[in-house]
Amino acid sequence: MAEPIIGILGGMGPLAGADFLARLTLATEAARDQDHLRAVLWSDPTVPDRTAAALAGGPSPLPAMLAGVRVLEQAGAGCLAIPCNTAHLWADGITAATRLPLIHIVDAAAAALAARGIGGGTIGLMGTAATLRLGLYQDRLAAHGYACLVPTEAEMAEAVSPAIARVKANDLAGAAAPLLGVATALAGRGAAAVVLGCTEIPLALRGPDAEASGLMLVDTIDALARAVLAWARPG
Amino acid sequence: MAEPIIGILGGMGPLAGADFLARLTLATEAARDQDHLRAVLWSDPTVPDRTAAALAGGPSPLPAMLAGVRVLEQAGAGCLAIPCNTAHLWADGITAATRLPLIHIVDAAAAALAARGIGGGTIGLMGTAATLRLGLYQDRLAAHGYACLVPTEAEMAEAVSPAIARVKANDLAGAAAPLLGVATALAGRGAAAVVLGCTEIPLALRGPDAEASGLMLVDTIDALARAVLAWARPG
């Protein structure tokens, strides 16, 4: 039996999609090319902006995302991974339109928290304004026993939102310091770990910065890669 | 007019394919997601080993590669990029079977040499045993005025081939030193620059190591990304 082909709905943003496939590869136990999973990545950065659609009445990204799902289905994908947190606000619309199982990024983040010994309690959450304001994580993580602490409006406006925009414009270096500042503030207010709930954030805020500061960060690109691997190769 | 969709025949190896899309993204002038190019990446690491096929009578990778090309055509790709040097030994078989233009990795390397001020003369070349022995680069670069200096049989057997295998098994750190040693030896023998003519090599041998040693290295993943960008957005 051939292993399932991993379907990746990417491009939101494009670097996060490419990095997701790299992380999936690096997380796979393999001694040679042929030990790795097959995957197909549809990278469409022209999908309308998710935050603008959710908060400001911008055009819906759903039709473009469903067109991408069709490409992945035709290519033979056996599941669907979306390396974009905000896009999961349309998860119901996507799962209603395909028979492919969606490996949900919030469930992946919960599994990553549990794997690091945090089974419940207060955790920090960073993400786009849409992800935070519409409660994507808060509701789904509450069911797992977590309470989410989010940045203040000022922290969002002055640090998190501009940093996410910088990553989308390829300025990774300029985005690291403001993101680290907010993560540190959330930890100071009682978060046992901070979930980087926008796939652009861990592109700028890498492990070494976090380790140096003693923070526990959950990288949702990595968490989704591990969840996909656990789905494709259980046990 | 929508811009063309970049078709990427990847998985050979899977990290090189993912990294190619990341490099293409980082090389693109963009202020937001929607400024980036659309792409579809078929990542099939189960394609039979190219070196074994070329040198040891192993099964041909061509049928699996052509199946991937069909997926990319169906997805609407407007060109074909293959982030695997050795796979280009089957370039004629691929271009005969599709109307998609192939952005050839050796031409991309020649353009990268020229862009760095090396218009001809002796250059070093590292790659798989198949790429070197079957003259993939030597013939095509000779037409551009370059003479290729390759590693000795001992350097291939003791350093280059094992290092490429390490990258495919995700051991990037263990592959860097032997690769740097061979690149340095080629420069010592008169190579003005060294072309890293296997996409696994630049995954281990990154810019900083090279700069510290004063070598000029041509990264063929990056060169191919820039050639694709020049094709998609000329001028």
Interface residues (C-beta under 8 A of the other chain):
Chain A: G11 M12 G13 P14 L15 G17 A18 D19 L21 A22 T25 L26 T28 A30 A31 R32 D33 Q34 D35 H36 L37 R38 A39 V40 L41 W42 S43 D44 P45 T46 V47 P48 D49 V71 Q74 A75 G76 A165 K168 A169 N170
Chain B: G11 M12 G13 P14 L15 G17 A18 D19 L21 A22 T25 L26 T28 A30 A31 R32 D33 Q34 D35 H36 L37 R38 A39 V40 L41 W42 S43 D44 P45 T46 V47 P48 D49 V71 Q74 A75 G76 A165 K168 A169 N170
